[in-house]
Amino acid sequence: SRPVYVSTVRPQSKHIVVIVDHGASVTETQLQIAKDAAQVILSSIDEHDKISVLTVADTVRTCSLDQCYKTFLSPATSETKRKMSTFVSSIKSSDSSTQHAVGFQKAFQLIRNTNNGTKFQGNTDMVIIYLSAGITSKDSSEDDKKATLHVINEENSFLNNSVMILTYALMNEGVTGLKELAFLRDLAEQNSVKYGVPDRTALPVIKGSMMVLNQLSNLETTVGRFYTNLPNRMIDEAVFSLPFSDEMGDGLIMTVSKPCYFGNLLLGIVGVDVNLAYILEDVTYYQDSLGSYTFLIDNKGYTLMHPSLTRPYLLSEPPLHTDIIHYENIPKFELVRQNILSIPLGSQIITVPVNSSLSWHLNKLREVGKEAYNVSYAWKMVQDTSFILCVVVIQPEIPVKQLKNLNTVPSSKLLYHRLDLLGQPNACLHFKQLATLESPTVMLSAGSFSSPYEHLSQPETKRMVEHYTAYLSDNTRLIANPGLKFSVRNEVMATSHVTDEWMTQMEMSSLNSYIVRRYIATPNGVLRIYPGSLMDKAFDPTRRQWYLHAVANPGLITFTGPYLDVGGAGYVVTISHTVHSSSTQMSSGHSVAVMGIDFTLRYFYKVLMDLLPVCNQDGGNKIRCFIMEDRGYLVAHPTLIDPKRHAPVEQQHITHKEPLVANDILNHPNFVKKNLCNSFSDRTVQRFYKFNTSLVGDLTNLVHGSHCSKYRLTRIPGTNAFVGIVNETCDSLAFCACSMVDRLCLNCHRMEQNECECPCECPLEVNECTGNLTNAESRNPSCEVHQEPMTFTAIDPSLQDALPQCINTQCNQRTESGDCFGVLDCEWCMVDSDGKTHLDKSYCAPQKECFGGIVGAKSPYVDDLGAIGDEVITLNMIKSAPVGPVAGGIMGCIMVLVLAVYAYRHQIHRRSHQHMSPLAAQEMSVRMSNLENDRDERDDDSHEDRGIISNTRFIAAVIERHAHSPERRRRYWGRSGTESDHGYSTMSPQEDSENPPCNNDPLSAGVDVGNHDEDLDLDTPPQTAALLSHKFHHYRLHHPTLHHSHHLQAAVTVHTVDAEC
């Protein structure tokens, strides 16, 4: 790419100011050339350079999309270049004459401010690029030129004449003269002596060049090569680009490039594109101990990888340009950062108060009761690169014990999860997943392999799977390692001991009808799951919320959810628990695994109703019971299981569903804390709640006067969850600020601890020029990593039809609500398909027949929407129908018939009439209108003046396709029907369709056959009707009224149809 080439041949930092002249003397054509040239310059620089774009006429303007652009140059990050590009595109012509001196004064001011505000490096190139017609005021031409050169001479002297000026003359043929070109050349060469301006310093100026631009100029090879004017310092070093999206679709890549010289002659550059996931795999999957982690930065402090960032393999857009100080936002880290960037090899320990700590630091602490802890940083510059690797250890560190060499349990069978490759004879479908009930399956995620990227980028084969299985089940330790980490085999063998217990529970447990699956995961990414299921290769259990929440709450049963199960089980809730190494009285040991169980959503509300019958005595209207986890999200609540509530059941918060309770508990001291964190992946400030899981006793109404609603809240022992009961005896009002259309906070300027609001987010204000946050937001810790999206591994459709379901809960045979409620794949159908009317008799049915308790309700799983598939097939049939050829054939037949009748009748009348106009034979042909529909005045006159004595009148309908621009057609047909929000639609069935189907009768869709001259307006979206872009004009041959008995009038109207939708 162009920035890679420029940064390789001129690796020194460049400070660039682009000035665009848009005064009255610049034509629209010249201005467009200048704007295109500015865009080329923006596309040629990278984040190591600094840039500003100015426009000048009578005044000078800067980009207003960030306030700092008015004062400083900004690093040319992708965000800055996007904003500058938008600013350039918006430049309009001005009616005022150009004040050249004002533009240069502002340009030098920006460069000087930037140099004063940062540590100036001597090898930085500074350049001003001026795109102008060079025309000055007629009345004071020489004075304007002198004033401009005076400003340049004076301002550049303050910078030791280190600024180069490049001018590009915008040519206007016949207007731009030698005077204008000479003026622009004098600006580039800073020839101030010519205008009587004495030099203020003895230092020589750096002369630039002037180049002419016109409509024929190739901007990429002219303006795009501006860097060739800069000094070539012949720095023969490898240059690493920042991550960018690969145009060939290979995700995020980095380019490593190096210039090639023959003596002093630059021959070009050589480079290689390397996948970012490959470069960062050792940092991404670092797993030494629970109390340590790593991050990678470049020599400017920019963060390439950090634990709070998503894995590069899953990224499609490069992460935002963010300094490491914002991720490690703890006291005294600024000094550590300075040392990391200035010392190639070193280490440093700082002490951090607990109340100023990061959330992932607290998760790694061994002794929770202390007021402060130590953080040790050890770093090293990676040889021959610009990268710095740092290892962070939270002290005192939890001692890690290694698993001893174990043998497999004799009764257990090691089965790898690739059932599709192994051809498992007893395979079945667990909802949508290929599965087996014979044994749990083992899945090795990328973190289990010595080369994670190689595993993710190469398809697994049957031979590879057999090699994995043989190595992992080998008790003799003689089979070669197929590329796994050393500790993985012992983790697989250790987790095999749970197999017998799971198999026993599957046969005997009374909860089997409510359990979707059981699983256990280790820090190295080993996953054992039952029923054994086929998993997606990119799945990493250690980055799922149930795993992270369990690690954050060691020793507690942790609730996570509800969320939509990607395997097809509907909405589920996960409970998980850490497994610890041998512990002492002083310490509980470190986590060696996390176990989890997925339950159906309705199961926990069933438990509430069984334990507290009062919860269901009035249908959950006045007396309501609920379960919430330690962040305030509801696990069980009447509104989550009510079929008439069309809202989503995911991420429902106590502040939204029970605002009176939320308002009151915010006043209880030391129970709930409202927190802030900065999310740099999407540049937001997140507001969220954290409830105290060490609560003792019950919580009841604290604020007096809440007589209408009483509540009681208590912690469920041994868990991170709370159970509550609300008794609402009369209508009461309580308010919590919640946006119903997005996650934006209603007031981003202040946050009070006792002010009720839903979890929300605000824009993260970043100074683009310095990369620093605003003062208020700079104190917020950075957020933990977002949960990675989970994808479903599709299986062969033929297998879906052939294989039976693994678990058949026989929903149709369950006659009572209690036997059906919460059971796997079952719904208690209560509401008719209109979503309002209650059924006379409720019944139990499979989930796909009445999802959520509504008969015929559409499933949130996209592939279950069969009706949409049928519509698509119908649309494809409409598209493929040969409408054009059929219409053309009919038109041809009609025309042949009409012409035959016309010729016959005309021949008869020639014989019977004695008088014939000599012009008649010439004028029988009818003139069609052209595409622009401009009538020929002479034709009108000739038709008016000539009397054609004939008994035959032929009226031709002019058929004309409307002249659409290609851009407009692309705008209509470019709309994709497959756009997704990468989630699950929560709209009602009536709101689901984003692109309505085509009109089934395209011939009736708004055809104008009238006698109109105006254009047919086609601003109506094409989804609602077939686009028929035609006009019909009737042209008549005017002649006197003839009283003859033989007349033939053939009015031909032809429809041509474009039925694309």
N, C-alpha and C positions, 0 to 999 in steps of 0.2 A: 504494500500500500504506500501511498505518497508520504504520510508522516514517518513511516519506518525508513524510507530512503533518505528523507531530509535529515532525520535525527542521526542517521548513520554517517553520512558524509559531512554533516556539520553538527557534531554531538554537543557542542557548547550551547549553553542556555541563550535564548534569544528573547529580547524585550522588543515587542513590535506594536506600533501604533498605526492603524490604517485610517486615513482621512478620506472621506468621500465628499466630493464637491457636488452639491445639488442646487446651486444657485440658478438664477434666471437664465444665464447664458448656456446652461447645459440642457440639451434636448432630451426628450424621453428615450430616444435610442442610445444616446451617450450615457444617460443615467443607468440604463439597463446593463450596458457593458461594464460600467463601474461596479454595480451591484454583483454581477456575475464574477468579476475579478476579485472582489472582496471575499466571496464565498470560496473561491479557489485558494486564497491565502489561508482562510480558516481551516480548510481541509488538508493543508500541508504542514501543520504544526502539531505538536503533542504537548502533554502535560508538563514537560520540563521547560517549556517556553511560557512567556506571559504576553497577554494580548489585550488590546482595547480597540474599539471601532468608534470613530467620531464622524459626524456629519457637519458640514460647514456651509453656511450661506451668509446671511447677515449676522447670525449667531451660531454658536457651536453646540451640538447636542451629543450626549452619551447615551448608552443603553440604559433604560430605566428599570430593567427587570431585576436589578440588584443595586442597592444604594451605593455599595462600595465602588461600582464602576465609575462613579463620578470623581473619585479621588485617586484610585490606584489601578495599576494593571492587574489582571487576574490570570492565574495559571490556566493554561488552555486545556482544561479538563473537558470531557464530553458534555458535561452539564453547561459549562461556560460557553463552549462552541455552539451548543444548541440555542442558548439565549442570544448570543451575538448574531447567529444566523437569522433568527426571527427578527431581530432589530434591523439587520440589513435588508431583509425582504420588505420591511415596512417603510423604507425611505421613499418619500414623495418629492416631486419637484417643488422648488420654492420660487416665489415671484421676486425675491430680493437679490441684489447683486452679491457676489461672493467676497467676503472679507478674509482673504488668505491668511493674514497675520494672526487673526483671532484663532484660527484652527491650529496653527503651529504653536502658538503660545500655550494652548491647552494640552497639546501633545507633549511638549517638553515638561510641562507641569506634572503630568501623570508619570512620566519616566523619573523625574526627580523625586517625587513623593515615594515611588516604589523603591528607589535606591536608598532613600533615607530610612524607610520603614523596615527594610530587611538587611541582612548581612550581605553587602554587595561583593560579588566575586569578579575579579579582574578579567576573567576570560569571557564575560557575558557580552554578547553583541547587541547593540541597541540600534534600531532602525525605524525610521518613519516612512511609510509608504503613502504617497499622495496621488490620488486618482482625480484628475481635474482637467478641465478644458483650457486652463491657463489664461482665461479672459479676465481683465481687470476693468475697473470703472473708466468710462470714456473721459469723464471730466478730470479725473486725478489719477491717470494710469501710472505715471512715473512715481508719484507719491506712494501709491499702493505697493508698487514693487519694492520701493526703497524701505517702506515700513516693514514689509514681510521679511526682507533680508536682514534688516536691523534686529527684528525679533529673533531670527534664527541665529545670528551672530552672537547676540547677547546671551540667549538661553543656553546655547551649546557651549559657550565659554565656561558656564558654571559646572558643566559636566566634562570639562577638559577636552572639548571638541571630540567626544567619543561617539557621537550619534551620527549615523549615516542617513542620508535622505535619498529615497528612490522615487522618481516621479514617472507617472504614466499619463501621457497626453491623450485625452479623449477626442479623437478627430471628428470634425464635422466638415465634410467636403464642401469647399467653397467659402467657408467661414473661418476655420482655424488657419491662421497665417504664420509667417515666420516669427513675428513678434511674440506670439503666444508660446511657440515652441522654444524660442530663445529664453523666455522667462522661466519656463519649466526646467530647462537645462541649467540655467543659473541657480535655481533652487537646489537641484540635485548636486551640483558642484560647489554649492555654498559660495558663489562668486560675489561676495558682498562688496569688494573693492570696486567693481564695475559701477556700482550705484553710490559710490562715495561713502560707504560705511566702513570705518577703519576696524581692523582686527583688534579684539580686546585681549588676546593672548597670543603668545608666540608659538603655541602648539599647533601643528598642522591639522587641517580638517581632513576627515575621511570622505573622499569624494565618492558620490554615488553616480547613478546614470539615469538618463531619460529614455523612455521607450514609447513609441506611438502605438495606440490601440484603435482599431476600427472594427467594423462588423465582420471582417474577414479574418481577424486575428484569432489564433489558437491560444486561448487564455492559459491552458495547461502548460504550454511550452514557452510562454512569455512571462506572464505574471507568476505562474506556478513555479518558475525557476528563479525567483527573486533571491534565493539563498546563495546563488552562484556569485553574487556581488560581495558576499561576506567573506572575510579572510578564512582560508583553508589551513587550519592548524595541523592537519595531517595526524590526527589522533587515531592510532591504529589499535583500537580496543573494541571488544565485543559490546554490542548495545542490546539491552533487553527492553522490549516494549512492554507497556502495561497490557493486561488482558483485554481482548476485543472479540466480538462475535465473528466466527468464521463464515465467510460468504458461501462456502461449500457445505455448510450445515454440520460441521464437526464440533459444535459447541463453542466454548471459549478457548482461545489459543493465545500464545505469546510468540512473538517473533524474535529470534536471536540472530543478529546480523553483524557483519563486519565489513569495513571498506577494503578494497583491493587496490594497491598502488604499485605502479611500475616506476621506480624512482620517485619523482615528484608528480607523476601523472596518475590521476584517478581513473582506473579502468571501470569501476562499478562497485557493486556490493554483492556479497554472498549471504544467504540467510536460510534459516530453517524455521518452519512453523511447528511449534510443540504444543500439544494439548495441555491446558492449564491443570487438568486433573492429574496428568502424569507428573508434571513438575512438582506439584504440591502433595503427592500421595503420602509421603512420609510424615508431613506435618499434619495433614488431614486425619490420618488414622493413627496418630501417635497414642500409644497406650503403655505407659511405664508404671504408673501408679495412680490411685484415685486423687492424690494430692498434688498432681503436676499436670501441666499442659504446655503447649508450644504455640508460638506465633512467628510469622515470617513477614518482614517489612523490607522496603528498599532503602537506599541511602538517603532518601529525602524524608523518611518516616511514614510513607504511604503503606497501608496495610494490605497485604496480599492474601493472608490466611490467618484466621483467628477462630477460637472455639465457638464464638457467637455468630459466625458466618455459615451459610449453607454450603454443603459440599460442592466443589466446582463441577463435578460430574453432572449435577442436576441444574446448574445455572444456564440460562440462555442469554441473559444480559449481564454485562460486566458490573461488578459491585461498584458503588459510588466511591469517588475519590475521598478517602477518609484517613486522617492521621491516627496513628496508634494511640496517641494520648487520649482519644475519645473512647477507645475500647478499654484501656487500662486506666479508667478515670478514678484514681485513688490518690490521696495526699502523697506528696513527695515523688510521684512518678515522673514529673517534668524533669527533675534532675537526672533520674535514671535514663530518660529518653535522650538527653543531651550526651550522656556518656556512651550510650549505645551507638549513636550516630558519629561520635568522634573517636572512639577507641575500638580498634578492630577485634580485640579479644578481651573480655572482662566479665566481672560479676559484681553484684551489689545487693545488699539486703536492706529493706526498709520495714518499719513497723507501722501497721495500719490499725486505727481504732475500729472496733467491730461495727459501730454505728455509721462508719464511712465506707464499709466494705462493699465488694461486689457480690451479687447473689451466688455466682458459681464459686467464689472463694468460701462463702459460708458453708456450701454443700461439701466442701473438702476439708473443713476443720475437724480436728480430732476432739478437742476439748471445747465445748460450746460455752461454758460459763465464763470464760475470760473476757476482759474488756478490750484486748488488743491481740494481734497475731503478727507474725513475721512473714514477709514474702521475699523469696530469693530469686533474683534474675541473673541468668548466666547466658552470655551471647557470644557469637562469633560471626565475622564476615565470611560468607561463602566464597571460596577461592575463585578468582577470575570472573566474578559476577558483581552486581550491585546489590545483592541481597544480604540480609542479616537475619540469622536464625537465633531465636531466644527461647530458652527453656525456663519455665516458671515453676517454682516449688512452694507450696503453702506449708509453712512450718508451725508447730511441730508436725512432721509428716507421719501419717498412719503407716506403721510397718506392714509391708506386704509379704505374705507367705505364699510360696509357690506350691502348687499342687504336686504331690508325689506321682510317680509313674503308676498309673492305674490300669487294670485290665477290665475288659468289658464284662457286663453281667451275663452269665451263661444263658439266662432265659430271654434276654432282650435281643431284638433283631435290629441291626443298624440298617436303616432304609433312608437313602438320600431323597430329597424332596422332588427330584426330577422324575416324577411318575410317568410323564409323557415319553421320556427316553427309555425308561426301564421296562415299559410294557407290563405294568403290574396287573396280574390276572384278576385280582379282586378289587379293582378300582371302582369308584363310585363318585357321585357328585355331592359335595357338601355345599348346598345352595348353588353357587356358581363355580366353585373351585373344584378342580380335579383332586380327589382325595382317596384315602383308604382307612378302614377301621381296624385293619390287621395290626398296625403298629404306628407309633409316632414317627414322624419324619424329621430328619436333621437338615437344616439349611445353613450353609456357611456364607455369611455376608462378606462384602469386600474387605472388611477389617480383619478377617481371618486369614487373608492371603499375604504372602511376602510382597507381592506386587499387585495391589488392589486395582490399579488402572488396567493392567493386562487382563485381569479376571473380568472386569466390567465390559471391556471393549471387544472381547473375543467370545463367540458363542460356545456354550458347553456342549460337548459331544457325549455319546454313550460311553466311549472309551475313557474319557476323562472322569466321568461319574464312577465308573467301575474302579478306576485307580484311586479316587478319593475313598470309596467304600473299603477297598482292600487295605489301604494305609490306616484308616481310622479304626478298623476292627482287628488290626494285627497285634496280637499279644506278644509275638516273638520279637518285635521291633526290627525286623529284617527288611521290610518293604521300603523302598526309597520314598522320600517325602515328595509329593507332587506339587510343592510350592506353597505349603501352608506354614503359618507361624508355628514356632516350636511348641507353644503352650496349648495349641488348639486341640490336639489329640487328647490330652488329659482332660480338657474341659468337656469334650464330647463324651468321654468315658465316664466322667463324674456325673453328668446329667442323665446318663442312661439308667441310673439307679431309680429315677422317678417313674420309669416306664411301667413297672409292675403295679405301682400304686395307681397310676392313671387307668390302667386296664381294669383293675379291680373296681375302682370308682365308677367306671363306665357301666359295669354290670350291676352294681349294688346301690349307687347313690340315688337318692330321691330327687336330687336337683338336676338330673340329666336332661329333663325336659326344658330347662331354662338356660343351660350352659351351651354357648356356641362353640367354644374351643378352650383348651388349656395350653399353656406354653411356658417355657423357661428360656432366658437369654443371658449370655455372659458378656463381660466387657469387651472381649475380642470379637463379638459378633456371631457367636454360635447360637443358633435358635433350634430348639426342639419343640415340636408342636403336635397336638393331638386333637381331633383326627388329623392324621398325616396329610398335609396339603401341599400343592404346588404353589410356590411363592415367586414373586418377581425378583429378578437377579439384583436389582438396585436397592431392594429393601434392606434397611439397616435398623434392627430392633433397638439399638442403643440410642437412636435419635427420635424415638417415638415418645409421646407425652407420658404414656403409662410407665415407661422405663425412667424417664427423667424425673417424674414426680415421686416415684418410689425412692430413687437415690436421694432426692431432696428431703424425704421424710423417712430416714432409716428406722427400721423397727416398727413402722406403722403400716397397717393395711390402708392402701391408698386408692381412693376413688378417682377415676378419670372418665370424662364423657358427660352426657351421651354424644355419640358421633355416628355417622352412617358407615356401616361396615362395608368395606370395599369388596368383601367376599360374597355379598348378597343376603346377609342375615337381617337387614334392616338396621334400625337404630340400636346400638349396644352401649353398655356401660362396662368399663374394665376395672377390676380390683387387682392390685398388684402389691408385692411385698418383696423386700430385699432378703437375700440369703447371705449371712455373714460367715466369715471365717471364725475359727475358735476364738472365743473372747475371754477376757478376765473380768474381775470385779471393777477394774479401773476403766476398761475400754470394751466396747462392743465389737471390736474388730472391724475390718473393712469389708465392703460389699463384694462378693464374688459372683453374684448372679441376681437376677430379678425374675420372680415367678408371677404369672398373670392368668386371669380367667376372664373371658368375655361373657357377660350375662345379657339377656334381652332387656330392653329398656323398662318394660312393664313389670319385670320381676320385682324390682325394689319397691314399686308402689304396692304390689301385691303383699310384700312383706309388711309394709306399713299397715295396710288394712287388716292383715291377720293379727298383728301384734296390738294394734290400736283400732278396734272396731268403730270407735267414735269418728274416725277419719272419714267414714263412708256413710254416716247415718243420714246426711241430707245431700248426698251426691257431690260433696266437696264445695258447696256454695258458701255456707256460713262458717262451718268448721273445716279447716284445711290443714293437712299435714304435709310436710316436705322434708327432703334430705338435701343438704348442700355440702359441697366440699370446701376446702380451706381457702379457695379464692373467691367463694361466693356464688359459684355456678351451681345450678340446681341439677341434682341427680334424679330426684323424684318429686313430682308436684302434680296436682290435678290437671293443670293446663297442658302438661306434657302428654297426657293420655286421652284428653278430650277430643273426640273426632271432629267436633265442630270448630275447633281452633285450627285454622289453616296456617298459623305461624310455624316457623321451623322449631324443632325441639333441640337443636344444637345451640350451645353458648347462651342459654337463658339464665339471666342473673337475678339474684334476690332483689336487687334494686329495681328491677323491671317488673317482676311478678308480685312482689310483696313490698311496695314502697313504704307502707307504714312501719313495718318491722325494720326495714333498712334504716329509716330515719331515726328510729329509736336506738338501735344497737350502735349507731355511730357515736352516740353520746356516752356509751359505756367505756370507761377508761381501760386502756391496755388490752382490749379485746380485738379490735380491728384497726388496721393501719392502711391508709391510702398511700400508694407508692407511685413514683414516676421512674421511667427509664427511657433512654434514647435508643430508638431502633434505626440503625444506619442503613439497613437493607432497603427500607422504604422511606427513609427520612421523616420519621414521625416521633413524637413524644407520646409514649403509652402511659395511660393512667389505669391502675389496677388495684385490687384489694388483697390484703393478706390477713387472714383470721388466725387468732392465737389458738393453736391446737393443744395447749396445756391448760385450757379452761377447766376450772373445778367448780362443780355446782351448776345451777340453772341460771339462765338470764331471763328476766321478765321486764315488763314495762318500766322504764325509768322516768320518762316524761309524764308529768301529771296532766290529766285532762283527756287522755286517750281512752275514755270510758267505752267508746264504741267497739274498740278492738283490743283484745288481750292476746298476748302470745307468751310462749314459754319455749326456750331454746336450750338444748344441752348437747354436750359432745358425746358421740358414740365412742366408748372406751376402746383404745387400741387402734383407732383409725384417724384419718385426717378429715373426717366428716362430722356434721352436726345434724341432729334431727330437731324439727320444730313443729309446733302446733299453734294455729291461729284460730281464735274464736271471735268472729265478727258479728256483733249483735245488732248493729245498725250501720247505715251508710256513713262512711267517714272519708275525708279527703286527705291525701298525703301526696307530696310531689317529689319526684326524683328526676333530675334533668337527664333526659334520654332522647337522642335523635332517632327517629323512626325510619330514616331513609339511608343513613350511613353511620360510620363510627366516629364522626367528628364531634368533639366536645362542644357544648353550647357556649362555654366561656373559656377560652384558651389563655386568658390573661391572668387568671388567678385560680388557686385551688385551696379549698379549706378542708381540714380533716373531718369536720362534722357536717359538711354540706353533702347532701345525698345526690349522687349522679351515677349513671351507668358507666361501666368500664368503657373508655373512649380513647381517642387519639387526637393530637394536634400536630400541625406542621412543625418540623424541626428546622429552625431558622439557622442557616449556616452562612457565614460571610464567605462568598465565593473567592474573594481576593486573597484572604489569609487562610481560608480553610478552617477558621475557628468558629465555635458556636457563640451565640449571644451569651452575655454574662449569666443570665438566669438559668439557661439550659446547660451551661457547661458544667454545672455541679451535679447533674443527674448521672447516675450510673448507666452503663450500656445494658441493653436487654439481652436476655439469654437467646440462644439460637431458636428460630422459629421451627415448628414441627414441619418435617419434610412431607410433601404430598406423597400419598401411597397410590401406586398404580396396580391395576388388576392384570394378571397374566391370562390372556385369552387362550382358550383351547379350541381344538378342531370342532366346528359346529356339528359334525357327524357324531362325535363322541357325546355331545350334549344330548342329542336325541336318543342315543343308544344306552347310555349309562343310567342306572337308577339313582335315586337320592340315597345318601348314606344313612340318614336318620329320617324315618317316617313317623311323625307324631300323630297321624290319623286325626286331623283336625275335624273332619266331617262327622266323626263319631263322638265328639265331645259336645254334650247337650247343655251343660251348665257353664255359666260365666266363670265360676271359680276354677273349673277344669281347663278352660281355654285361655284365660287371661295370662299373658306373659309367656305362654308356651312357644317353643321354637316354631317359626314359620306359620303360626296361627294368629288370627285376628278375630275378635268378637265383633261381628258385624251388627251395628246398631242404627246406622244412618243410611238413608236411601241415596241414590246416585246424585241427587240435587245438592247434597251436602247440608240439608236443613231438616228434612222430614225424617222423623224417627220411624223405624220399621215396626210393624205390628208385632212381629215376633223376631227377636234377635237370634242369631245363630253363629256357630263357629265355622270358619272357612280358612283355606290357605291364604297366606299374606298377599299373594299376587291378585287374588280375587277382590279383596277389599282392604287395601293398605290403609292403616290408621283407623279402621273401623267403618269406613265409608264404602258402600258397594260400588264397585267399578272404578274406584279412585286410582289414578295413575301412580305407578311406582316412581320414586325419585331416581331409580336406576335408568339411565338413558336407553340401554338396550332392551328394556322391557316395554318401551313405548311403541308397540306394534302399529298403532294407528298412523303414527308419523311415517313409519316405513312405507305403509300403503300409499300415503299421500305422495311420497317421493317417487314411488314407482309410477303413479298416475301422471305426475309431472313429467317424468322422463318419457312416458309414452306420448304426451302432448308435444314435448320438444322434438321427438323423433318423427312425428307425423309429417308426411311430405306435403305440407300445405301449399308451399310455393309452386311445385310442379303441377299439382292438381288445378290450382287457380289459373295458372298459365295455360293449361290445356283447355279449360272451359272458355277462357278469354279468346283463345285462338279459334275455337269452333264458332263462337258467336260472331267474331269479326269476319270469318270466311263466309258464313251464312248471310250476314248483312251486305257484304260487298257483292256477293252473287246476285242477291235480290236487286241491289242498287244497279248493277250493270245491266240486268235484264230490263228493268223498268226504264232506265235511261235510254237504252237502245230503242225501245218502243216509242218513247216520246220524241226522239230525234226524227223519227220517220213521220210522225203525225203532225208536227208543228213546222210552220214555214219560217217563222221569225226566230232567230237565235243570236244572242249577243256574241260578237267576235271574241270577246274576252272570256266567255264562259268556259271554254276548254282549258284556258290557262288557270282559272281561279277555282276549279273544282277541288283542287287539293287543299286540305285544311291545315293551317299553320298551328303547330303546337307551341305552348309556352315553354320558355327555358326554365332552368332550375331555380333561378332567382325570382321567377314570376313577374318580371318586368314587362309590361305590355309595350309593344312597338307602336308608337303614335301613328306612324305612317300606315301600319296595317289597319288600325282603326279607321283612319280616314279613307283608305282605299275601300274598305268594306262598306262604309257609309255611302260612298259616291257611286259605286258600281251596282247597277241593277241587274241581277242575274235572272234572266227570264227562264225559269225552269219549273217544272211541276214536282221536282224532287228536292226535299230539304234533308240534309245529312247533318245531324247535330252530334258533334264529337265531345265526349267527356275527357278532359285532359287528366291523365293519371300521373301523379307526380309524387315521388318519395321525398319526404321532408329532409332537407339538408341538415342533419345533425352533425355536430362536431364530434370527432373521435373521443375527446375527453368526456363529453356528456354521456356517450354510450358506455364508456368504461365506468363512469360513476354509477350508472344504473346496474350494469351487469356485474360489476366488481364486488357487489355485496355477497358475502359468503353466507350460505345457509347453515354452516357448521360451526359458527362461532360459539364459544362456551365460556362460562365464567369459572371454569375449572373447579366447579363445586357441584352442588345439587340445587336445582331450582326450587324455590320455596313459594312460587306463585301458585294460585289456584289453576285448575285445568283450563279455565277460560282465558287465563293470562299467559299460558305457557308459550304459545306460538309467537316467536319473534318475527318470522317471515310467513305471513299468511299464504295459503296456496293460491295458484293462479285462478282466474275466472275460467270455469270449465267451458264457457261458450265464448271464445275469443272473438268471434265475429260480431258479437253484440256489444263489444266493449268500447263504446264512445266513438263511433265513426261519424265524421262530419261529411255529409254528401251535399251540403248546401252550396249556394252561390257566393262563397266568401272569398275575399282577397287577403284577409288577415291570416297570420300563421296559426297553425294548430298548437295550442299550449300543451306541453307535455311535462309539466312540472309534477304531475301526479305520480306517486311512486309506482313503479312497474309491477309491484307485487299484487296490487289490487285489480289490475286489468292488463290484458295483453296490449302491448304498445303498438298502436296502429298509427304510424306517422305518415299520413297521406293527406292530400288536399284534392278537392275536386272543383274544377272550374269549367263552366259551360261557355263555350265560345259559339256564337251564332253567326251564320252568314246572313247579313241583312239584305233583304230585297223587297220590292213592292209586293203587296198582297195580290195573290193570283187566285182567280176563281176557276180552278180546274178540278175535275173530279178525281184525279189520280194523285194521291199523296202518300208518301212513305216516310214515317218519322221513326227513326231508330235511336232511342236514347240508351247509350251503352254506359253502364256503371260497373267498374271492375274493382273487386276487393283484393288487395294483396296483403297477406297476413304475416306478421312476424310474431310467432307465438312463444318466444322465449320468455322465461320468467326467472 
